[in-house]
Amino acid sequence: MPRAGRRPGQPGTRELILSTARAMFAEGGFDKTSVRSIAAAAGVDPALVHHYFGTKERLFLAVLQVPIDPAEIVSHVAAGGAREVPARLLRTFLAAWDDPVSGPAVVALLKGSFQHEWAARLLREFLITQVLRRVSAELGLEDAPLRFSLVASQVIGLATLRYVVRLEPLASAPSEVVVRAIAPTLDRYLLGPVA
Amino acid sequence: MPRAGRRPGQPGTRELILSTARAMFAEGGFDKTSVRSIAAAAGVDPALVHHYFGTKERLFLAVLQVPIDPAEIVSHVAAGGAREVPARLLRTFLAAWDDPVSGPAVVALLKGSFQHEWAARLLREFLITQVLRRVSAELGLEDAPLRFSLVASQVIGLATLRYVVRLEPLASAPSEVVVRAIAPTLDRYLLGPVA
């Protein structure tokens, strides 16, 4: 007889894996936490983790309740080269925020970061391992971490002001007004003098 | 005998005024809410509100638990003219965030906005009536609301990234590195083409 915790398909097993993964990613970070170690801590077979969630990256996205695929987004935003990134990035984000599923998910990530240090750490891990690494690989920027954190500061601030604080006229401005106003900022953060 | 609620100095009177004011400012906004109406709703004499809090503006700042004087800050930041605002503003905010009293207060305002729509409304009212109006009066900018909301988006994003999400290298960068990287953004938002 296997241990009760190792039975596949048991109600609550998926949630047990998720909550164990959340605690371990927050404590040890994404790179140092293996599917094997999460499975061991949850008392399940690693194959069951793969069965429910696929790869470690998918499990991490499930923990963060991020309903988008960062690899796909980064590849789409970077497709036209660095000069086109600012407008593409803003249009992609504005569309994601207007979406009834991904918009609230972004707000929830930020809200969680204000409430719990572990949630802030998960968001940080997400930005570094799922977004910055891909951006660096696609665009090959010098000073990528500084440039990326400047871009993130403006994009996160835009999200907060437009969707949470809702300060006018930025809260109701059409997407293209936002793109015209903010794209030059992101252009300088990505390619201009910042250091 | 006056009504119990009208007795000055009764324990809890100050807190009763504060919670009544919080609800009324959030519901009706700063301009449409008078000290007289707050006093009436709290069942106290208006003189008692003035005794505890001074002006309506001071009461509003007490509601928001903002331990700074926006009039003083705006006047200091604007003192050198519009061209000097970006660096002065960033240095002032970075110093305020590093301060053990005002730093947590700013974070608490943002955190509250993510948690409660009424808190977001109070922050909005604060930005418009206590900051934007003074900035407009001091600098006389065209398109002041759009320019102000763009500046606010970058400054709020910087606060979130540096102090809450703590993404490196922006989280630990010396103040002057932040000023060099971000001041040109604020300069364009205040004086450049944005619309």
HADDOCK unambig.tbl for C-alpha pairs under 7 A between the chains (distance, minus, plus):
assign (segid A and resid 111 and name CA) (segid B and resid 111 and name CA) 6.89 0.50 0.50
assign (segid A and resid 111 and name CA) (segid B and resid 114 and name CA) 5.48 0.50 0.50
assign (segid A and resid 113 and name CA) (segid B and resid 164 and name CA) 6.58 0.50 0.50
assign (segid A and resid 113 and name CA) (segid B and resid 165 and name CA) 6.36 0.50 0.50
assign (segid A and resid 114 and name CA) (segid B and resid 111 and name CA) 5.48 0.50 0.50
assign (segid A and resid 114 and name CA) (segid B and resid 164 and name CA) 6.28 0.50 0.50
assign (segid A and resid 120 and name CA) (segid B and resid 164 and name CA) 6.75 0.50 0.50
assign (segid A and resid 120 and name CA) (segid B and resid 165 and name CA) 5.00 0.50 0.50
assign (segid A and resid 123 and name CA) (segid B and resid 165 and name CA) 6.99 0.50 0.50
assign (segid A and resid 124 and name CA) (segid B and resid 165 and name CA) 6.21 0.50 0.50
assign (segid A and resid 124 and name CA) (segid B and resid 167 and name CA) 5.99 0.50 0.50
assign (segid A and resid 145 and name CA) (segid B and resid 169 and name CA) 6.55 0.50 0.50
assign (segid A and resid 146 and name CA) (segid B and resid 169 and name CA) 5.65 0.50 0.50
assign (segid A and resid 146 and name CA) (segid B and resid 170 and name CA) 6.44 0.50 0.50
assign (segid A and resid 149 and name CA) (segid B and resid 167 and name CA) 6.53 0.50 0.50
assign (segid A and resid 149 and name CA) (segid B and resid 168 and name CA) 6.89 0.50 0.50
assign (segid A and resid 149 and name CA) (segid B and resid 170 and name CA) 6.07 0.50 0.50
assign (segid A and resid 153 and name CA) (segid B and resid 154 and name CA) 6.71 0.50 0.50
assign (segid A and resid 153 and name CA) (segid B and resid 157 and name CA) 4.48 0.50 0.50
assign (segid A and resid 153 and name CA) (segid B and resid 158 and name CA) 4.99 0.50 0.50
assign (segid A and resid 153 and name CA) (segid B and resid 161 and name CA) 5.61 0.50 0.50
assign (segid A and resid 154 and name CA) (segid B and resid 153 and name CA) 6.70 0.50 0.50
assign (segid A and resid 154 and name CA) (segid B and resid 154 and name CA) 4.98 0.50 0.50
assign (segid A and resid 154 and name CA) (segid B and resid 157 and name CA) 5.48 0.50 0.50
assign (segid A and resid 156 and name CA) (segid B and resid 157 and name CA) 5.27 0.50 0.50
assign (segid A and resid 157 and name CA) (segid B and resid 153 and name CA) 4.48 0.50 0.50
assign (segid A and resid 157 and name CA) (segid B and resid 154 and name CA) 5.48 0.50 0.50
assign (segid A and resid 157 and name CA) (segid B and resid 156 and name CA) 5.28 0.50 0.50
assign (segid A and resid 157 and name CA) (segid B and resid 157 and name CA) 3.41 0.50 0.50
assign (segid A and resid 158 and name CA) (segid B and resid 153 and name CA) 4.99 0.50 0.50
assign (segid A and resid 161 and name CA) (segid B and resid 153 and name CA) 5.60 0.50 0.50
assign (segid A and resid 164 and name CA) (segid B and resid 113 and name CA) 6.59 0.50 0.50
assign (segid A and resid 164 and name CA) (segid B and resid 114 and name CA) 6.29 0.50 0.50
assign (segid A and resid 164 and name CA) (segid B and resid 120 and name CA) 6.75 0.50 0.50
assign (segid A and resid 165 and name CA) (segid B and resid 113 and name CA) 6.37 0.50 0.50
assign (segid A and resid 165 and name CA) (segid B and resid 120 and name CA) 4.99 0.50 0.50
assign (segid A and resid 165 and name CA) (segid B and resid 123 and name CA) 6.97 0.50 0.50
assign (segid A and resid 165 and name CA) (segid B and resid 124 and name CA) 6.18 0.50 0.50
assign (segid A and resid 167 and name CA) (segid B and resid 124 and name CA) 5.98 0.50 0.50
assign (segid A and resid 167 and name CA) (segid B and resid 149 and name CA) 6.51 0.50 0.50
assign (segid A and resid 168 and name CA) (segid B and resid 149 and name CA) 6.88 0.50 0.50
assign (segid A and resid 169 and name CA) (segid B and resid 145 and name CA) 6.58 0.50 0.50
assign (segid A and resid 169 and name CA) (segid B and resid 146 and name CA) 5.67 0.50 0.50
assign (segid A and resid 170 and name CA) (segid B and resid 146 and name CA) 6.44 0.50 0.50
assign (segid A and resid 170 and name CA) (segid B and resid 149 and name CA) 6.08 0.50 0.50
assign (segid A and resid 177 and name CA) (segid B and resid 195 and name CA) 6.65 0.50 0.50
assign (segid A and resid 180 and name CA) (segid B and resid 194 and name CA) 6.76 0.50 0.50
assign (segid A and resid 180 and name CA) (segid B and resid 195 and name CA) 6.97 0.50 0.50
assign (segid A and resid 181 and name CA) (segid B and resid 194 and name CA) 4.58 0.50 0.50
assign (segid A and resid 181 and name CA) (segid B and resid 195 and name CA) 6.25 0.50 0.50
assign (segid A and resid 185 and name CA) (segid B and resid 185 and name CA) 5.92 0.50 0.50
assign (segid A and resid 194 and name CA) (segid B and resid 180 and name CA) 6.75 0.50 0.50
assign (segid A and resid 194 and name CA) (segid B and resid 181 and name CA) 4.57 0.50 0.50
assign (segid A and resid 195 and name CA) (segid B and resid 177 and name CA) 6.67 0.50 0.50
assign (segid A and resid 195 and name CA) (segid B and resid 180 and name CA) 6.98 0.50 0.50
assign (segid A and resid 195 and name CA) (segid B and resid 181 and name CA) 6.25 0.50 0.50
